[in-house]
Amino acid sequence: AQLVQSIADQQDDFALLSCFDVAASLGDTVPAAKTRQTAYQLFIAYSELPKQLRDDRLRFQKGMTRLLRAGSVREETYRNADRKEKTRLVRVIPD
């Protein structure tokens, strides 16, 4: 059972990283916020987000937490068009 969960987690992580790549290619900012405008709300518009993550927000959040803890994704502070300081999520590309 643990092996099956590990494989599912890897598939979820790959799908989420693919969504980060799509966001970057479209110039979309991936919000770090947990309420209001969220990464989930952005990613559900992408066909790369599989049904199991689209339909299970807790599973989506667990995947995002795994990516943050693994260092595959990090938070970054930036200024938006109104010069307000905001936080976004960005994919970390290994050297």
N, C-alpha and C positions, 0 to 999 in steps of 0.2 A: 504493500500500500504506500509505503514511503517513497519507493522508486517511482510509482505512478504519479504521486504528488510532485516530486522533483521534476519529472518530465513536463507536467502541466505548467509548473512555475516557469521553467525555461521557455516554453512556448509563449506564455503570457509576457515574459520579459522581452522576448524577441519582437512580439507584436507591438508592445509599448514603445520600444526603441525605434521601430519602423515609423510609428506615429510622430515621434520627435523628428525623424528625418523628413517626413512629409511637411511638418510645420515649418522646419527650416527652409525647405525648398519653396514654400509658399510665402515666406516672410511673416508667418504667424508667430505671435508671442505666446508661449505656453505659461499661463499664470500659475504662480505658486500658491495662490489663495485656496483655502479649504471651503470657503463659502462664496456666494455670488458667482463671479466669473472664475471657473475652475478649469484645470487641465481636462477633466472628464467632459465638461461641456464642449470644449474645443474638439477633443478627439472623437466624440460620437459622430461628428460630421464626416470623419474620414472612413473610407471603405476598408482601410488597413486594420481598423479596430475590429477584432472578431466578435461574433455574437455573444460568446460566453463572458467577455469583458464588458460589452455594451449592456448586457442584461443583469450583471452582478456588480454593483458599484463597490461593494466591500472587497471583492476579488480584485477589481481595478485598483483600489486604494492599497491593498496589500502588495500588488505588483509595483506600484510607484514607490512605496516604502522600501521594498527590496532594492530597487534601482538606486535610490538615494543612499542607502546604507552601503551598497557595494561600490559607490563612487562612480557609477555609470551615468548618473544625472546629478546635477548640483544646482543649488539656488544661486541666483545672481541678481544684484541690485542694479536698477537702471532708472533713467528718467523718461517718462512718457512724453507725448506731444505737448501736454500741458505743463511740462517740467516738474511733474509730481514724481517723487521717488516711489518706485514699485519693486516688487520681487517677481522674478520669472524663473522657470526651470529650463535648463539647457543640458543637452547631451554632452558628455565628456568623451572626446575622441582620443583614444590612447595613442601615444607616439609610436 
